[in-house]
Amino acid sequence: MAWKYCYKDALPFSAMVAVECINVGLNILFKAATLKGLSYYVFIFYSYAIATLVLLPLPFIFRRTELPTFKLSLLYRIFLLGVIGVLAQICGYRGIAYSSPTLASAISNLTPAFTFILAIIFRMEILALRSSITQAKIMGTIASISGAMVVVFYKGPTIISASPESPSPSLLPLDSSQTNWIIGGLLLAAEYLLFSISFIVQTQVIKTYPSELIVVFLNNLCGTIISAPVCLLAEGNLSAWRLRPDIALVAILYSGFASALFTVVHIWGLHLKGPVYVSNFKPLSIAIAAAMTVIFLGDALYLG
């Protein structure tokens, strides 16, 4: 009984919290690396490639028996997941470059709202208006969307000033004007909408083919194949693809291993608990991101 509770409740909760903390660390590293000149197209491709290599041996080590036949329609869905993932990464990292990791964490509040709405549309969630649980979810959805609109369109006054050692706006690849803040927020909103769509598709895929490791590996492999030509065309400067032993390399290696972990934990959580449960942990990252960006990047903290 205790083991069942641990596996069904305590372990998923702990895993989701850990994943959100690691994800905030990834966004901080990415922002620091881009300030040193790392292209986010280079970052996306290498991250997918490393994650694919990390995941490659796992389906053979943890082999499952009695799996259903792998159909071509399933491969189409996994390829769709790869397309959604690449688009989400491009929107997300471009959005962080325009704004900050703190805004990315704040906008992530939209994920539960988007996922809840999509789950209702695809009949994965029952809308019982008289139920107190459903009413709480609806109120949470309204609050999430309202809060996201506030942080995007109202940057607000500075609460904590930027560190004097942090790069000045003239040295940054993108200035910190209100226009860029709004563009960054909209790109991040698009990222989390795409992530919510991917949660719905992943839930359907894992119900059809209940082998998390194989699905995750094929998802990342498709992401690598899709991102290769897209990123090479977008980043034509070949010198940008040359990696050196600096923070850019650390960020890429961290991202590769972290991305593999994220996808495994998320698909396992989707299989065990469903898309709404997984998306509900996104708001945890706001306080962590706010503290880490001020401490490690020297960014200003705004009221909005």
C-alpha positions as CSV (number, residue, x, y, z in Angstrom):
1,M,0.0,0.0,0.0
2,A,2.8,2.4,0.9
3,W,4.7,1.6,-2.3
4,K,1.6,2.2,-4.4
5,Y,1.1,5.6,-2.8
6,C,4.8,6.4,-3.3
7,Y,4.6,5.4,-7.0
8,K,1.2,7.0,-7.8
9,D,1.5,10.2,-5.8
10,A,4.7,11.0,-4.0
11,L,7.1,10.1,-6.8
12,P,5.3,11.9,-9.6
13,F,5.0,15.0,-7.4
14,S,8.7,15.0,-6.5
15,A,9.7,14.3,-10.2
16,M,7.7,17.2,-11.5
17,V,9.1,19.7,-8.9
18,A,12.6,18.6,-9.7
19,V,12.0,18.9,-13.5
20,E,10.7,22.5,-13.1
21,C,13.8,23.4,-11.0
22,I,16.2,21.9,-13.6
23,N,14.2,23.7,-16.4
24,V,14.7,27.1,-14.7
25,G,18.5,26.3,-14.5
26,L,18.5,25.6,-18.2
27,N,16.8,28.9,-19.1
28,I,19.4,30.8,-16.9
29,L,22.3,29.0,-18.6
30,F,20.8,29.6,-22.0
31,K,20.4,33.3,-21.3
32,A,24.0,33.6,-20.0
33,A,25.3,31.7,-23.1
34,T,23.5,33.9,-25.5
35,L,24.9,37.0,-23.8
36,K,28.3,35.5,-24.8
37,G,27.2,35.1,-28.4
38,L,25.7,31.6,-28.6
39,S,23.1,31.3,-31.4
40,Y,19.8,29.8,-30.2
41,Y,19.5,27.8,-33.5
42,V,22.9,26.2,-32.8
43,F,21.7,25.6,-29.2
44,I,18.4,23.9,-30.3
45,F,20.1,21.5,-32.8
46,Y,22.9,20.4,-30.5
47,S,20.5,20.0,-27.6
48,Y,18.3,17.7,-29.7
49,A,21.3,15.7,-31.0
50,I,22.8,15.2,-27.5
51,A,19.4,14.2,-26.0
52,T,18.9,11.6,-28.8
53,L,22.3,10.1,-28.1
54,V,21.6,10.0,-24.4
55,L,18.3,8.2,-25.0
56,L,19.5,5.8,-27.7
57,P,20.6,2.9,-25.4
58,L,17.7,3.2,-22.9
59,P,15.0,1.3,-24.8
60,F,17.5,-1.6,-25.2
61,I,18.5,-1.5,-21.5
62,F,15.0,-1.2,-20.1
63,R,13.2,-3.4,-22.7
64,R,9.5,-4.0,-22.3
65,T,7.7,-7.1,-23.6
66,E,4.2,-7.5,-25.0
67,L,4.1,-4.1,-26.8
68,P,1.5,-3.6,-29.5
69,T,2.4,-3.4,-33.1
70,F,4.1,-0.2,-34.1
71,K,1.9,1.3,-36.8
72,L,2.8,3.9,-39.4
73,S,0.0,6.2,-38.1
74,L,1.9,6.2,-34.7
75,L,5.1,7.3,-36.5
76,Y,3.2,10.2,-38.1
77,R,2.0,11.4,-34.6
78,I,5.5,11.2,-33.2
79,F,6.8,13.1,-36.2
80,L,4.1,15.7,-35.5
81,L,5.4,15.9,-31.9
82,G,8.9,16.6,-33.3
83,V,7.6,19.5,-35.4
84,I,5.7,20.9,-32.5
85,G,8.7,20.5,-30.2
86,V,11.1,22.3,-32.7
87,L,8.6,25.2,-33.2
88,A,8.1,25.5,-29.4
89,Q,11.9,25.6,-28.8
90,I,12.4,28.3,-31.4
91,C,9.6,30.4,-30.0
92,G,10.7,29.8,-26.4
93,Y,14.4,30.6,-26.8
94,R,13.8,33.5,-29.1
95,G,11.3,34.8,-26.4
96,I,13.9,34.5,-23.7
97,A,16.4,36.3,-25.8
98,Y,13.9,39.2,-26.2
99,S,13.0,39.2,-22.5
100,S,14.3,37.2,-19.6
101,P,14.0,33.7,-17.9
102,T,11.8,35.3,-15.2
103,L,9.2,36.3,-17.8
104,A,9.5,32.8,-19.4
105,S,8.6,31.3,-16.0
106,A,5.7,33.7,-15.5
107,I,4.2,33.0,-18.9
108,S,4.5,29.3,-18.1
109,N,1.4,29.9,-16.0
110,L,-0.5,29.7,-19.3
111,T,0.4,26.0,-19.7
112,P,-2.2,24.6,-17.2
113,A,-4.9,27.0,-18.7
114,F,-4.1,26.0,-22.3
115,T,-3.9,22.3,-21.4
116,F,-7.2,22.4,-19.5
117,I,-9.0,24.0,-22.4
118,L,-7.5,21.6,-24.9
119,A,-8.3,18.6,-22.6
120,I,-11.9,19.7,-22.6
121,I,-12.0,20.1,-26.4
122,F,-10.5,16.6,-26.9
123,R,-12.7,15.1,-24.2
124,M,-9.9,14.1,-22.0
125,E,-11.3,16.2,-19.1
126,I,-14.9,16.2,-18.0
127,L,-16.5,19.7,-17.6
128,A,-18.9,19.3,-14.6
129,L,-19.8,22.9,-13.9
130,R,-21.4,22.0,-10.5
131,S,-18.3,20.3,-9.3
132,S,-16.1,22.4,-7.0
133,I,-13.0,20.9,-8.6
134,T,-14.1,22.0,-12.1
135,Q,-15.0,25.5,-10.8
136,A,-11.5,25.8,-9.2
137,K,-9.9,24.8,-12.5
138,I,-12.0,27.4,-14.5
139,M,-11.1,30.1,-12.0
140,G,-7.4,29.1,-12.2
141,T,-7.6,29.2,-16.0
142,I,-9.0,32.8,-15.9
143,A,-6.4,33.9,-13.4
144,S,-3.6,32.3,-15.4
145,I,-4.6,34.0,-18.6
146,S,-5.2,37.4,-16.9
147,G,-1.8,37.2,-15.0
148,A,0.0,36.4,-18.3
149,M,-1.5,39.4,-20.0
150,V,-0.4,41.6,-17.1
151,V,3.2,40.5,-17.1
152,V,3.4,40.8,-21.0
153,F,1.9,44.2,-21.4
154,Y,2.9,45.8,-18.1
155,K,6.6,45.5,-17.2
156,G,6.2,47.9,-14.3
157,P,8.8,49.7,-12.2
158,T,12.1,48.1,-11.1
159,I,12.0,46.4,-7.7
160,I,15.7,45.2,-7.8
161,S,18.1,47.1,-10.0
162,A,20.4,45.3,-12.5
163,S,23.9,44.5,-11.3
164,P,26.5,47.1,-12.4
165,E,28.5,44.1,-13.7
166,S,25.7,42.9,-15.9
167,P,26.0,43.8,-19.6
168,S,24.5,47.2,-20.6
169,P,21.6,47.2,-23.0
170,S,23.8,48.5,-25.8
171,L,25.9,45.3,-25.6
172,L,23.0,42.9,-25.6
173,P,21.9,41.2,-28.8
174,L,18.4,42.6,-28.1
175,D,17.5,45.7,-26.1
176,S,15.3,45.6,-23.1
177,S,12.6,48.0,-24.4
178,Q,8.9,47.6,-23.8
179,T,8.4,46.5,-27.4
180,N,10.9,43.7,-27.1
181,W,9.4,42.7,-23.7
182,I,6.0,42.3,-25.4
183,I,7.3,40.4,-28.4
184,G,9.2,38.1,-26.0
185,G,6.0,37.5,-24.0
186,L,4.0,36.7,-27.1
187,L,6.6,34.3,-28.4
188,L,6.7,32.6,-24.9
189,A,2.9,32.4,-24.9
190,A,3.1,30.6,-28.3
191,E,5.7,28.2,-26.9
192,Y,3.5,27.2,-24.0
193,L,0.5,26.8,-26.3
194,L,2.6,24.4,-28.4
195,F,3.8,22.6,-25.3
196,S,0.1,22.2,-24.2
197,I,-0.7,20.7,-27.7
198,S,2.2,18.4,-27.4
199,F,1.0,17.2,-23.9
200,I,-2.4,16.2,-25.5
201,V,-0.7,14.4,-28.5
202,Q,1.8,12.7,-26.2
203,T,-1.0,11.4,-24.0
204,Q,-2.8,9.9,-27.0
205,V,0.5,8.4,-28.3
206,I,1.4,6.8,-25.0
207,K,-2.1,5.3,-24.7
208,T,-1.7,3.7,-28.1
209,Y,1.9,2.6,-27.6
210,P,2.7,2.4,-23.8
211,S,6.5,2.4,-24.0
212,E,7.7,5.8,-22.7
213,L,11.4,5.3,-23.6
214,I,10.8,4.3,-27.2
215,V,8.3,7.2,-27.8
216,V,10.7,9.7,-26.2
217,F,13.7,8.5,-28.2
218,L,11.7,8.7,-31.5
219,N,10.4,12.1,-30.5
220,N,13.9,13.4,-30.0
221,L,15.2,11.7,-33.1
222,C,12.4,13.4,-35.2
223,G,13.3,16.7,-33.5
224,T,17.0,16.3,-34.5
225,I,16.1,15.4,-38.1
226,I,13.7,18.4,-38.4
227,S,15.9,20.9,-36.6
228,A,19.0,20.1,-38.6
229,P,18.0,21.8,-41.9
230,V,15.9,24.5,-40.2
231,C,18.7,25.6,-37.9
232,L,21.4,25.3,-40.6
233,L,19.4,27.5,-42.9
234,A,18.6,30.0,-40.2
235,E,22.1,30.2,-38.9
236,G,24.3,30.4,-42.0
237,N,27.4,31.5,-40.1
238,L,29.5,28.3,-39.9
239,S,31.8,29.7,-37.3
240,A,28.8,29.9,-34.9
241,W,28.6,26.1,-35.1
242,R,32.1,25.7,-33.7
243,L,31.9,24.9,-30.0
244,R,34.6,26.0,-27.5
245,P,35.1,25.0,-23.8
246,D,33.1,27.9,-22.4
247,I,29.6,28.5,-21.0
248,A,28.0,27.8,-24.4
249,L,29.3,24.2,-24.3
250,V,28.1,23.8,-20.7
251,A,24.7,25.1,-21.6
252,I,24.4,22.8,-24.6
253,L,25.5,19.7,-22.6
254,Y,23.2,20.6,-19.7
255,S,20.3,21.1,-22.1
256,G,20.9,17.8,-23.9
257,F,20.8,15.7,-20.7
258,A,18.1,17.8,-19.2
259,S,15.9,17.6,-22.3
260,A,16.1,13.8,-22.2
261,L,15.1,13.8,-18.6
262,F,12.3,16.3,-19.1
263,T,10.7,14.3,-21.9
264,V,10.9,11.0,-20.0
265,V,9.5,12.4,-16.8
266,H,6.7,14.3,-18.7
267,I,5.6,11.3,-20.8
268,W,5.7,9.1,-17.7
269,G,3.6,11.7,-15.8
270,L,1.2,12.0,-18.7
271,H,0.8,8.2,-18.8
272,L,0.3,8.0,-15.0
273,K,-1.6,11.2,-14.2
274,G,-2.8,12.9,-17.4
275,P,-1.9,16.2,-19.2
276,V,-3.6,18.6,-16.7
277,Y,-1.6,17.2,-13.7
278,V,1.7,17.6,-15.5
279,S,1.0,21.2,-16.6
280,N,-0.1,22.3,-13.1
281,F,3.6,22.3,-11.9
282,K,4.7,25.1,-14.3
283,P,3.8,28.0,-11.9
284,L,6.4,26.7,-9.4
285,S,9.2,28.0,-11.5
286,I,8.4,31.7,-11.2
287,A,10.0,32.4,-7.7
288,I,13.0,30.2,-8.5
289,A,13.6,32.0,-11.8
290,A,13.2,35.4,-10.3
291,A,15.8,34.7,-7.6
292,M,18.3,33.0,-10.0
293,T,18.2,35.7,-12.7
294,V,18.9,38.4,-10.1
295,I,21.7,36.3,-8.5
296,F,23.4,34.7,-11.5
297,L,22.6,37.1,-14.4
298,G,22.4,40.4,-12.4
299,D,19.1,41.2,-14.2
300,A,16.7,43.7,-12.8
301,L,13.5,42.5,-11.2
302,Y,10.3,44.3,-12.3
303,L,6.9,44.6,-10.6
304,G,5.1,43.3,-13.6
